[in-house]
Amino acid sequence: MTAILEHKPDWLSPPGDSIASILEERCWTEAVFAKKSGLDINQVKQLVCGKAAITSPIALTLSRVLGSTVRFWLVREADYRAGLRLLEETNGLRKRADWLNQFPISEMVNRELIPKRRRTAESKPAVVEDLLRFFCVASPEIWKKNYTQLQASFRRSSGDLRGNLGAISVWLRAGERVLEKKAYSPNRYTAKGFKAALLKIRNLTVERPESFEPKLKKLCCEAGVNLVLIPTIRSARVSGVARWIDSQKPLIQLSPYGKTNDRFWFTFFHESAHILLHKEKQTVFLDSDSHHSEGNRQEQEADNFAANMLIPKEHLAELRSLPHTKTAVQAFAKRIRIHPGIVVGRMQHENALPYRTLLNDLKASFTFKN
């Protein structure tokens, strides 16, 4: 339908135009045609003006009296009715153009999530159509109904939804589309299997992204957890999400671009905790880079889980008293088999190290190819 919307004519020709042209060529009046066809004169007039539809029996009559095939007349009728419906739909989409205001259209175009179009009033119905196809919904009203239900299930560490709701839905849908193209994990999720995978995943923190990314995805997939890495949508202000698709498929979605490794790995284990610890399969746990979990039990539990996975409790006292030198931090990190940048980040979180320090050089900044 999108292609038709782009090239729709300003007028539609009913099959009656073809009937009228043939009558004119043969110098037949409508009354003559009525006698030859056995149709009522009023029925003929309705056919010529496009008000009456060409049925299979009428198509057979037209084929015998005026020529061409039955299929020609039926296709002519079908094309005309489809064109009418399209014009009605286009006018309806034009009235819904305000729906576009809540979405980051330019960013979606730049990400190639929707086609690039000229920004004109005439193009807005096509853009609405693009958005409906992106979300796989039939109308803005259905999107709103579904999204309202999804919004009701949101939890956020900051206690509210400061990001643009339309942008959040775009980011979430982008993750779904990746999995729809590559297929969800075929493995059945079990908490025991995922816990075992997380212990192996912790060992990946010392590797570079090009090395650990495929291993991370593979370990999650084997445990029945779907992991997708999607660049953040600026106005969404979301860095990670944990949720269940169809109450069967656990999904962890991260926006890792531009992060340092201490923040990336904390976010990953934080979202993993929601899958493991919080069984509410109708809940969507959204988290931002600057989240605060005070007063939110589930977020505090996820924070504690992530912190303890990266720096186990038995090493916390030593971490707090570490000398502020690269040598000391690197030796400690090597001993507990974790990246030194994660140690620096935890020391800062524990107020054992200022945020402005030369030790920040130990953190690794990275992006992902996929």
Secondary structure, 3 states (H helix, E strand, C coil): CHHHHHHCCCCCCCHHHHHHHHHHHHCCCHHHHHHHHCCCHHHHHHHHHCCCCCCHHHHHHHHHHHCCCHHHHHHHHHHHHHHHHHHHHHHHHHHCHHHHHHCCHHHHHHCCCCCCCCCCHHHHHHHHHHHHHHHCCCCHHHHHHHHHHHHHCEEECCCCCCCCHHHHHHHHHHHHHHHHHHCCCCCCCCHHHHHHHHHHHHHHHHCCHHHHHHHHHHHHHHCCCEEEECCCCHHHCCCEEEEEECCCEEEEEECCCCCEHHHHHHHHHHHHHHHHHCCCCCCEEEECCCCCCCCCHHHHHHHHHHHHHHCCHHHHHHHHCCCCCHHHHHHHHHHHCCCHHHHHHHHHHCCCCCCCCHHHHHCCECCCCC
